[in-house]
Structure formats: structure tokens, C-alpha cells
């Protein structure tokens, strides 16, 4: 029994020495990782550059070509100050069925006048009411990360 304790103690001592020796011999590796954030979380946030949108006034520019099939159409004009809340949706004043011809604006897609079950509605579905959830104004902005994306070749 005494030999068993002695052997266990010796093995523990050897393991401890090996552990300490391996830690002491391991060089510290400094990894410099950068994410999309331009500064560290602990630093003051940087103010992003103001984005200049391509279009200025509704109706003064061409429709923008889509980059991929099923892409929601891009908004070819500024939307700064456009109100979208439960009472008012500024986009509908030009693009909804009763107004689009007079305003010479693209009509909202028929899919926006259906509910989840496919029932046709008289007014736009509330699930599609927040236009800028999918439709965004276009800007000449640089990609956040490099990529090899190529737009579709066919017209739309």
C-alpha cells in the first residue's frame, strides 16, 4: 500500500513538472483580429461618413437595374424624411394603386396586396407595409468586405 502511494505521488510530481515546463516554453502568440468595426469596442465610436444617394427627386432618374433575380427594386431617389408609421406611409402616396398612374411611378407589386394565406386584399398587406425593410435607396458605397459577386447579365 505504501508503494502505491509513493508511486502515485511520484507520478503527480512528474506531471506537475511537465505541465509547468510546457507552459514556460510556449511562446505567446499575439493575434491581431479585425472585424467590420473600425475601432475597438472600448474606444469611442467613429462617426460614419454621410452617404450620398444616387437619386435626388422622385421621377427624375431611371429605374435601377437589379443585381439578382427576385431582388426587391431599389429606390432611385432620396427617402430622407419619408414618414412610415401606422398612420402614414409616404411611399404609398405615389406607388399605391389609386395614385401610381397620375404620379408616373412604378405600381406596388400585386404580391403586396395578398395576406399570408394568399387572399387578395383591397389595401396593401400590413406584412408589406414597411417598404424600406426591403426597398432601399441606392448609393455609390464601397463594399464592407471584398467579394467576388457578379450581377446577373439578363435585363429585368
Secondary structure, DSSP 8 states (H G I E B T S, - for coil): -HHHHHHHHHHHHHHHHHHHHHHHHS---------S-SS-TTS---------BS--STTSS-----SSTT----B-S--TT--BSSS-BTTHHHHSTTTHHHHT-----GGGGB-TT--B-SS--GGG--GGGT--B-B----SS-------SS--
